Amino acid sequence: MFIIEGLFVAIFSSVITAYVVRKINKAKFDIYIEQAKAKAKVIEHEAEVILKDAQIKAKKEFEREFKHAKRDYDDMFSKIQRKEKELNEHLESELTSIKKSKEDIEEKNRIITTLKEGLKNQKKTFEEKISKALKVLENASGLTQQEAKELMIEKVKEDSRAQIASIFRKKYKLAEQHAKEEINNMLSQAVTRYAGEFAAERLINNIPINDEETKGKIIGKEGRNIKALEMLLGVDIIIDDTPNTITISSFNLYRRAVATKTIQELLEDGRIQPARIEEIYNKVKNEFDNNIQKEGEDVVMDLGIKSMHPELIKLVGRLRYRASYGQNALAHTLEVAHLSGLLAAQMGGDAILARRAGLMHDIGKALTHDMPGSHVDLGAQICKRYNEPDTVINAIYAHHGHEEPINVESASVCAADALSAARPGARREVLESFLKRVEEVENISTSKMGVINAFAINAGREVRVIVKAELVNDDEAVLLASEIAKDIEEKVQYPGEIKVNVIRELRAESYAR
């Protein structure tokens, strides 16, 4: 009971306390509200004052800026007006000047037109006077204008030819004096340092035999063996012409060499019949093919050439079995290679490159039996295919005159080729072709104006041309020799070089009676 009463008292006390507190807070809140309203009015009043001040300041600033902008605008406008006035004055001045220039041009055009008409009239008068003068000259000389012109041209040509011949002779003598000694010195040093063998290839090989029985074995029953040999080897086998000798004939050195070796091995073996012939032939041919490669490698190594395509090396070896005018192609090639190197060294060139070009200059001859075309074109094509230097290609073309030498090495190959081919005993020619060449040289010489006669001497390597002294003077004789030499180069094929001597001789005769 006491507990309930105490609880009730406590609750009542709390309610009373809360109510009193609420009344007190409401009074305070009302006071705060009044104070806030009073402050708000003060702040509002202050804000109105500040706003009015800002408006007054902004108005004053705007007025000041406007005055400045108006002043700048007025200044700019006055400047534009001033410039416009100046521009108008300048344009008026230019228009006046242009108008005056136009009037001057029109006046000059009138003057030029007048001058043209005057010149035209003067030209017409001049031509009439020239025509009258030409008619007078034609009547006086008995020649037409065209005839007089042709006569004058011929006279100028004659005078020019004499002058050209004189200049040519002087320049030629000067060049000859300076160059001949130097060239002879180089050639002599190169040639004396290389001693080559005289080449003499034949068209036949002879194999000695001991008795007639061996000859019978070669012939075979009803000629079977000799027919098989000729068919397989591609050569002519002659037995009855020379006692105890078998003669093998063929223009192809390779086939002739293979045939000779095959028959020699058959004679040593003693078993001569078609099957054995074919067996021995295949064995010998393989040996020759291997020897060709080895010989090419030896040649390249001996010349000091470091690298070369294997196909080119094989072709070098094949040159052993090619000949030109009786001169072995490999022997000739080696001679040219050595001489080229020596000549290039004398002239300050690359001796190894010159030897390489000399070795390759006739490489096309190894292909002429198998492919159509000249050895020059074939050689150039094969060297281009295997990336040989430009000097090598140029030497191949230049040594037969298809191109001009591009450097010392190419020129040395041309000189060495001429030396190797032209020395006595190096080559052998067919009589008919030799006679035809000599006749062509003489005919070219006698076809020239003023030539009395021409004689080919020194085995066709020199031609002496006799001219009429009253038709050809000393200077023209030099020019004539050059013309004949040029025609021979263009029209005649020959190894080495041909010397042209023009002889002018005046003989006076009288009789005492």
C-alpha positions as CSV (number, residue, x, y, z in Angstrom):
1,M,0.0,0.0,0.0
2,F,2.8,2.4,0.9
3,I,4.6,1.4,-2.2
4,I,1.6,2.3,-4.4
5,E,1.1,5.6,-2.7
6,G,4.8,6.4,-3.1
7,L,4.7,5.5,-6.8
8,F,1.6,7.7,-7.3
9,V,3.3,10.7,-5.5
10,A,6.4,10.2,-7.7
11,I,4.4,10.2,-10.9
12,F,2.4,13.2,-9.9
13,S,5.5,15.1,-9.0
14,S,7.0,14.3,-12.4
15,V,3.9,15.5,-14.3
16,I,3.8,18.7,-12.3
17,T,7.5,19.3,-12.9
18,A,7.1,18.7,-16.7
19,Y,4.2,21.1,-16.9
20,V,6.1,23.9,-15.0
21,V,9.2,23.4,-17.2
22,R,7.0,23.6,-20.4
23,K,5.5,26.8,-19.3
24,I,8.9,28.3,-18.5
25,N,10.3,27.2,-21.9
26,K,7.4,28.6,-23.9
27,A,7.9,32.0,-22.2
28,K,11.6,31.9,-23.1
29,F,10.8,30.8,-26.7
30,D,8.4,33.7,-27.1
31,I,11.1,36.1,-25.9
32,Y,13.6,34.5,-28.4
33,I,11.1,35.0,-31.2
34,E,10.7,38.6,-30.4
35,Q,14.4,39.2,-30.2
36,A,14.9,37.5,-33.6
37,K,12.3,39.5,-35.2
38,A,13.9,42.7,-33.9
39,K,17.3,41.6,-35.2
40,A,15.8,40.7,-38.6
41,K,14.3,44.2,-38.9
42,V,17.7,45.7,-38.1
43,I,19.5,43.5,-40.6
44,E,16.9,44.2,-43.3
45,H,17.3,48.0,-42.7
46,E,21.1,47.6,-42.9
47,A,20.8,45.6,-46.1
48,E,18.6,48.2,-47.7
49,V,21.2,50.9,-46.9
50,I,24.0,48.8,-48.3
51,L,22.0,48.0,-51.5
52,K,21.3,51.7,-52.0
53,D,25.0,52.5,-51.6
54,A,26.0,49.7,-54.1
55,Q,23.4,51.0,-56.6
56,I,24.8,54.5,-56.3
57,K,28.4,53.2,-56.8
58,A,27.5,51.0,-59.7
59,K,25.7,53.9,-61.4
60,K,28.7,56.2,-61.0
61,E,31.1,53.4,-62.3
62,F,28.9,52.8,-65.3
63,E,28.8,56.5,-66.1
64,R,32.6,56.8,-65.9
65,E,33.1,53.7,-68.1
66,F,30.6,54.9,-70.6
67,K,32.4,58.3,-70.9
68,H,35.7,56.5,-71.5
69,A,34.2,54.2,-74.2
70,K,32.5,57.1,-75.9
71,R,35.8,59.1,-75.9
72,D,37.7,56.1,-77.5
73,Y,34.9,55.6,-80.0
74,D,35.1,59.2,-81.0
75,D,38.9,59.0,-81.4
76,M,38.6,55.8,-83.5
77,F,35.9,57.3,-85.7
78,S,37.9,60.4,-86.4
79,K,40.9,58.3,-87.4
80,I,38.8,56.2,-89.8
81,Q,37.4,59.3,-91.4
82,R,41.0,60.6,-91.8
83,K,42.3,57.4,-93.3
84,E,39.3,57.2,-95.7
85,K,40.0,60.7,-96.9
86,E,43.7,59.8,-97.5
87,L,42.8,56.6,-99.3
88,N,40.4,58.5,-101.6
89,E,43.1,61.0,-102.4
90,H,45.6,58.2,-103.2
91,L,43.1,56.4,-105.4
92,E,42.4,59.5,-107.3
93,S,46.1,60.0,-107.8
94,E,46.6,56.4,-109.0
95,L,43.7,56.7,-111.4
96,T,45.2,59.8,-112.8
97,S,48.6,58.1,-113.2
98,I,47.0,55.0,-114.9
99,K,45.1,57.2,-117.3
100,K,48.3,59.0,-118.2
101,S,50.2,55.7,-118.7
102,K,47.4,54.3,-120.9
103,E,47.7,57.4,-123.1
104,D,51.5,56.9,-123.2
105,I,51.1,53.3,-124.2
106,E,48.7,54.1,-127.0
107,E,51.1,56.7,-128.3
108,K,54.0,54.2,-128.3
109,N,51.8,51.6,-130.1
110,R,51.1,54.2,-132.7
111,I,54.8,54.9,-133.1
112,I,55.7,51.1,-133.2
113,T,53.0,50.6,-135.9
114,T,54.4,53.4,-137.9
115,L,58.0,51.9,-137.5
116,K,56.8,48.4,-138.6
117,E,55.2,49.8,-141.7
118,G,58.4,51.7,-142.4
119,L,60.6,48.6,-141.9
120,K,58.3,46.5,-144.1
121,N,58.7,49.1,-146.9
122,Q,62.5,49.2,-146.4
123,K,62.7,45.4,-146.4
124,K,60.7,45.2,-149.6
125,T,62.9,47.9,-151.2
126,F,66.1,46.0,-150.0
127,E,64.8,42.7,-151.4
128,E,64.1,44.3,-154.8
129,K,67.7,45.8,-154.8
130,I,69.2,42.4,-153.8
131,S,67.2,40.7,-156.5
132,K,68.5,43.2,-159.1
133,A,72.0,42.8,-157.8
134,L,71.8,39.0,-158.0
135,K,70.5,39.2,-161.6
136,V,73.5,41.4,-162.4
137,L,75.9,39.0,-160.7
138,E,74.3,36.0,-162.5
139,N,74.7,37.7,-165.8
140,A,78.3,38.7,-165.1
141,S,79.4,35.3,-163.7
142,G,77.3,33.0,-166.0
143,L,76.1,31.1,-162.8
144,T,72.7,30.9,-161.3
145,Q,72.2,31.6,-157.6
146,Q,71.9,27.9,-156.7
147,E,75.1,27.1,-158.7
148,A,77.0,29.8,-157.0
149,K,75.8,28.6,-153.6
150,E,76.9,25.0,-154.4
151,L,80.3,26.2,-155.6
152,M,80.8,28.2,-152.4
153,I,79.8,25.2,-150.2
154,E,82.3,23.0,-152.1
155,K,85.0,25.6,-151.6
156,V,84.3,25.9,-147.9
157,K,84.3,22.1,-147.6
158,E,87.6,21.8,-149.3
159,D,89.2,24.6,-147.2
160,S,87.7,23.0,-144.0
161,R,89.0,19.5,-144.9
162,A,92.5,20.9,-145.4
163,Q,92.2,22.7,-142.0
164,I,90.8,19.7,-140.3
165,A,93.5,17.5,-141.8
166,S,96.2,19.9,-140.6
167,I,94.8,20.0,-137.0
168,F,94.3,16.2,-137.0
169,R,97.9,15.7,-138.0
170,K,99.3,18.0,-135.3
171,K,97.2,16.5,-132.6
172,Y,97.9,13.0,-133.8
173,K,101.6,13.6,-133.8
174,L,101.5,15.1,-130.3
175,A,99.5,12.2,-128.9
176,E,101.7,9.7,-130.6
177,Q,104.9,11.3,-129.2
178,H,103.6,11.2,-125.7
179,A,101.7,8.0,-125.7
180,K,103.8,5.7,-127.9
181,E,106.8,5.6,-125.5
182,E,104.6,5.0,-122.4
183,I,102.5,2.3,-124.1
184,N,105.6,0.5,-125.5
185,N,107.2,0.6,-122.1
186,M,104.1,-0.9,-120.4
187,L,103.6,-3.6,-123.1
188,S,107.3,-4.6,-123.1
189,Q,107.5,-4.9,-119.4
190,A,104.3,-7.0,-119.2
191,V,105.3,-9.2,-122.1
192,T,108.8,-9.8,-121.0
193,R,107.5,-10.9,-117.6
194,Y,105.3,-13.5,-119.1
195,A,106.6,-16.3,-121.3
196,G,103.8,-18.3,-122.9
197,E,104.1,-21.4,-125.1
198,F,103.3,-21.3,-128.8
199,A,99.9,-22.9,-129.3
200,A,99.5,-25.3,-132.1
201,E,96.4,-27.4,-132.0
202,R,95.8,-30.0,-134.7
203,L,92.6,-31.5,-136.0
204,I,93.9,-35.1,-135.7
205,N,95.3,-37.4,-133.1
206,N,97.5,-40.4,-134.0
207,I,97.7,-43.7,-131.9
208,P,100.6,-46.0,-132.8
209,I,99.8,-49.8,-133.0
210,N,102.2,-52.7,-133.1
211,D,100.8,-55.0,-135.7
212,E,98.1,-55.6,-138.3
213,E,96.2,-57.9,-135.9
214,T,95.4,-55.0,-133.6
215,K,94.2,-53.0,-136.6
216,G,91.8,-55.9,-137.4
217,K,90.5,-55.9,-133.8
218,I,89.7,-52.2,-134.1
219,I,87.8,-52.8,-137.3
220,G,86.0,-55.9,-136.1
221,K,84.0,-58.4,-138.0
222,E,82.4,-56.7,-141.0
223,G,83.4,-53.3,-139.5
224,R,81.2,-53.6,-136.4
225,N,83.8,-52.3,-133.9
226,I,84.8,-49.3,-135.9
227,K,81.2,-48.4,-136.7
228,A,80.4,-48.7,-133.0
229,L,83.4,-46.5,-132.1
230,E,82.6,-43.8,-134.6
231,M,78.9,-43.8,-133.7
232,L,79.6,-43.6,-129.9
233,L,82.6,-41.3,-129.9
234,G,81.4,-38.9,-132.7
235,V,84.8,-38.9,-134.5
236,D,86.3,-40.2,-137.8
237,I,88.6,-43.1,-137.3
238,I,91.1,-43.6,-140.2
239,I,93.1,-46.8,-140.2
240,D,94.5,-47.6,-143.6
241,D,96.2,-44.3,-144.6
242,T,99.3,-44.5,-142.4
243,P,101.1,-47.8,-141.5
244,N,100.9,-48.9,-137.9
245,T,98.9,-45.8,-137.0
246,I,95.2,-45.1,-136.1
247,T,94.2,-41.6,-137.0
248,I,91.4,-39.9,-135.1
249,S,89.9,-36.8,-136.8
250,S,87.5,-34.3,-135.4
251,F,87.2,-30.5,-135.0
252,N,85.9,-31.0,-131.4
253,L,88.9,-31.3,-129.1
254,Y,86.9,-32.8,-126.3
255,R,85.4,-35.6,-128.4
256,R,88.8,-36.3,-130.0
257,A,90.5,-36.5,-126.6
258,V,87.9,-38.8,-125.2
259,A,88.1,-41.0,-128.3
260,T,91.9,-41.2,-128.1
261,K,91.8,-42.2,-124.5
262,T,89.0,-44.7,-125.0
263,I,90.8,-46.5,-127.9
264,Q,94.1,-46.5,-126.0
265,E,92.4,-48.3,-123.0
266,L,90.7,-50.7,-125.4
267,L,94.0,-51.6,-127.0
268,E,95.6,-52.2,-123.5
269,D,92.6,-54.3,-122.4
270,G,92.5,-56.3,-125.6
271,R,88.8,-57.1,-125.4
272,I,87.3,-55.0,-128.3
273,Q,83.6,-55.5,-128.9
274,P,80.6,-53.1,-128.9
275,A,79.5,-53.8,-125.3
276,R,83.1,-53.3,-124.0
277,I,83.6,-50.2,-126.1
278,E,80.5,-48.6,-124.5
279,E,81.7,-49.6,-121.0
280,I,85.2,-48.1,-121.5
281,Y,83.7,-45.0,-123.1
282,N,81.5,-44.2,-120.1
283,K,84.4,-44.7,-117.7
284,V,86.7,-42.4,-119.7
285,K,84.0,-39.8,-120.1
286,N,83.4,-39.7,-116.3
287,E,87.2,-39.3,-115.7
288,F,87.3,-36.4,-118.2
289,D,84.4,-34.6,-116.5
290,N,86.1,-34.9,-113.1
291,N,89.4,-33.7,-114.6
292,I,87.6,-30.7,-116.2
293,Q,86.3,-29.6,-112.8
294,K,89.7,-30.1,-111.1
295,E,91.6,-28.3,-113.9
296,G,89.3,-25.3,-113.6
297,E,89.8,-25.2,-109.9
298,D,93.6,-25.4,-110.3
299,V,93.5,-22.5,-112.9
300,V,91.4,-20.3,-110.6
301,M,93.7,-21.0,-107.7
302,D,96.9,-20.4,-109.7
303,L,95.6,-17.0,-110.8
304,G,94.9,-15.9,-107.2
305,I,91.2,-15.6,-107.7
306,K,89.5,-16.2,-104.3
307,S,85.9,-17.1,-105.1
308,M,84.0,-18.1,-108.3
309,H,80.8,-19.9,-109.0
310,P,81.4,-23.7,-109.5
311,E,79.7,-23.6,-112.9
312,L,82.1,-21.0,-114.2
313,I,85.0,-23.0,-112.8
314,K,83.7,-26.0,-114.8
315,L,83.5,-23.9,-117.9
316,V,87.1,-22.8,-117.5
317,G,88.2,-26.4,-117.4
318,R,86.1,-27.1,-120.6
319,L,88.2,-24.4,-122.4
320,R,91.0,-27.0,-122.5
321,Y,89.0,-28.7,-125.2
322,R,88.2,-25.7,-127.4
323,A,90.4,-24.1,-130.0
324,S,90.3,-20.9,-132.2
325,Y,92.4,-20.8,-135.4
326,G,94.4,-23.7,-134.0
327,Q,95.1,-21.9,-130.7
328,N,94.0,-23.7,-127.6
329,A,91.3,-21.7,-125.8
330,L,92.5,-22.4,-122.3
331,A,96.1,-21.6,-123.2
332,H,95.0,-18.4,-124.8
333,T,92.8,-17.5,-121.8
334,L,95.6,-18.1,-119.3
335,E,98.0,-16.0,-121.4
336,V,95.4,-13.2,-121.6
337,A,94.8,-13.4,-117.8
338,H,98.5,-13.2,-116.9
339,L,99.1,-10.4,-119.4
340,S,96.0,-8.5,-118.2
341,G,97.2,-8.6,-114.6
342,L,100.6,-7.4,-115.5
343,L,99.3,-4.5,-117.7
344,A,96.8,-3.4,-115.1
345,A,99.5,-3.4,-112.4
346,Q,101.7,-1.3,-114.7
347,M,98.9,1.2,-115.1
348,G,97.9,1.3,-111.4
349,G,94.8,-0.9,-111.7
350,D,93.6,-3.9,-109.8
351,A,95.7,-6.9,-111.0
352,I,93.5,-9.6,-109.5
353,L,90.3,-8.1,-111.1
354,A,92.1,-7.8,-114.4
355,R,93.2,-11.5,-114.3
356,R,89.6,-12.4,-113.4
357,A,88.3,-10.4,-116.5
358,G,91.0,-12.0,-118.6
359,L,90.0,-15.5,-117.5
360,M,86.4,-14.8,-118.3
361,H,86.8,-12.9,-121.6
362,D,86.4,-16.0,-123.8
363,I,84.3,-18.2,-121.4
364,G,81.5,-18.2,-123.9
365,K,83.7,-20.4,-126.2
366,A,83.0,-23.3,-123.8
367,L,79.3,-23.1,-124.7
368,T,79.4,-22.5,-128.4
369,H,79.2,-26.3,-129.2
370,D,76.1,-26.6,-127.1
371,M,74.1,-23.3,-127.5
372,P,73.4,-20.9,-130.4
373,G,74.9,-17.5,-130.5
374,S,78.3,-15.8,-130.4
375,H,80.8,-16.6,-127.7
376,V,80.6,-12.9,-126.6
377,D,76.9,-12.9,-125.9
378,L,77.0,-16.3,-124.3
379,G,79.9,-15.4,-122.1
380,A,78.2,-12.1,-121.0
381,Q,74.9,-13.9,-120.2
382,I,76.5,-16.7,-118.1
383,C,78.6,-14.1,-116.2
384,K,75.6,-12.0,-115.5
385,R,73.7,-15.0,-114.3
386,Y,76.4,-15.8,-111.7
387,N,76.9,-12.1,-110.6
388,E,80.4,-11.4,-112.0
389,P,81.6,-7.8,-111.6
390,D,80.7,-5.2,-114.2
391,T,84.3,-4.9,-115.2
392,V,84.2,-8.6,-116.3
393,I,81.1,-8.1,-118.3
394,N,82.5,-5.0,-120.0
395,A,85.8,-6.8,-120.8
396,I,83.8,-9.6,-122.5
397,Y,82.0,-7.1,-124.7
398,A,85.0,-4.7,-125.2
399,H,87.6,-7.2,-126.4
400,H,85.6,-7.6,-129.6
401,G,84.6,-3.9,-129.9
402,H,81.0,-4.3,-128.8
403,E,81.5,-1.7,-126.0
404,E,84.2,0.8,-125.0
405,P,86.4,-0.2,-122.0
406,I,85.1,1.4,-118.8
407,N,88.3,1.2,-116.8
408,V,92.0,0.2,-116.8
409,E,91.2,-3.5,-116.1
410,S,88.9,-3.8,-119.2
411,A,91.4,-2.0,-121.4
412,S,94.2,-4.3,-120.3
413,V,92.1,-7.3,-121.2
414,C,91.6,-5.9,-124.7
415,A,95.3,-5.3,-125.1
416,A,96.3,-8.7,-123.8
417,D,93.8,-10.4,-126.1
418,A,95.3,-8.7,-129.1
419,L,98.9,-9.6,-128.0
420,S,98.0,-13.2,-127.4
421,A,96.2,-13.6,-130.7
422,A,98.6,-11.6,-132.9
423,R,102.0,-13.0,-132.0
424,P,103.6,-15.1,-134.6
425,G,102.7,-18.8,-134.4
426,A,99.8,-18.3,-132.0
427,R,97.1,-19.0,-134.5
428,R,96.7,-20.9,-137.8
429,E,94.1,-19.7,-140.4
430,V,92.5,-21.4,-143.3
431,L,94.1,-20.2,-146.6
432,E,90.8,-19.3,-148.2
433,S,89.7,-17.1,-145.3
434,F,93.1,-15.5,-145.1
435,L,93.1,-14.6,-148.8
436,K,89.6,-13.3,-148.6
437,R,90.5,-11.0,-145.7
438,V,93.6,-9.7,-147.5
439,E,91.6,-9.0,-150.6
440,E,89.0,-7.0,-148.6
441,V,91.7,-4.9,-147.0
442,E,93.2,-4.0,-150.3
443,N,89.8,-3.3,-151.9
444,I,88.9,-0.9,-149.0
445,S,92.2,0.9,-149.5
446,T,91.9,1.3,-153.3
447,S,88.3,2.6,-153.0
448,K,89.5,5.9,-151.5
449,M,90.0,9.0,-153.7
450,G,93.5,9.7,-154.8
451,V,94.8,6.1,-154.1
452,I,96.9,4.5,-156.9
453,N,97.4,1.1,-155.4
454,A,97.4,-0.9,-152.2
455,F,99.4,-3.9,-151.1
456,A,98.7,-6.1,-148.0
457,I,102.0,-7.4,-146.6
458,N,103.4,-9.0,-143.5
459,A,100.8,-11.8,-143.5
460,G,98.0,-9.4,-143.8
461,R,98.9,-7.4,-140.7
462,E,100.0,-4.3,-142.7
463,V,98.7,-2.5,-145.8
464,R,100.7,0.0,-147.8
465,V,98.6,2.5,-149.7
466,I,100.2,4.5,-152.6
467,V,98.5,7.8,-153.3
468,K,98.9,10.5,-156.0
469,A,101.0,13.3,-154.7
470,E,99.2,16.0,-156.6
471,L,95.8,14.9,-155.2
472,V,96.7,14.2,-151.6
473,N,98.9,16.5,-149.5
474,D,100.8,15.5,-146.3
475,D,98.0,16.5,-143.9
476,E,95.3,14.7,-146.0
477,A,97.5,11.5,-146.0
478,V,97.3,11.3,-142.3
479,L,93.5,11.7,-142.4
480,L,93.3,9.1,-145.2
481,A,95.2,6.6,-143.1
482,S,92.7,7.1,-140.2
483,E,89.7,6.7,-142.6
484,I,91.0,3.5,-144.1
485,A,91.8,2.0,-140.6
486,K,88.3,2.9,-139.5
487,D,86.7,1.2,-142.5
488,I,88.8,-1.9,-142.0
489,E,87.7,-2.1,-138.4
490,E,84.0,-1.9,-139.4
491,K,84.0,-4.2,-142.4
492,V,86.7,-6.8,-141.8
493,Q,87.1,-9.5,-139.1
494,Y,90.7,-10.1,-138.2
495,P,92.8,-11.1,-135.2
496,G,95.2,-8.6,-133.6
497,E,95.7,-5.3,-135.5
498,I,96.4,-4.1,-139.1
499,K,98.8,-1.3,-139.7
500,V,97.9,1.2,-142.4
501,N,100.8,3.0,-144.2
502,V,99.9,5.8,-146.6
503,I,102.8,6.6,-148.9
504,R,102.8,9.9,-150.8
505,E,105.7,10.2,-153.3
506,L,106.4,12.7,-156.1
507,R,108.6,11.6,-158.9
508,A,110.0,14.0,-161.5
509,E,111.4,12.7,-164.8
510,S,113.3,14.4,-167.6
511,Y,115.4,13.3,-170.5
512,A,118.7,14.7,-171.7
513,R,119.1,14.4,-175.5
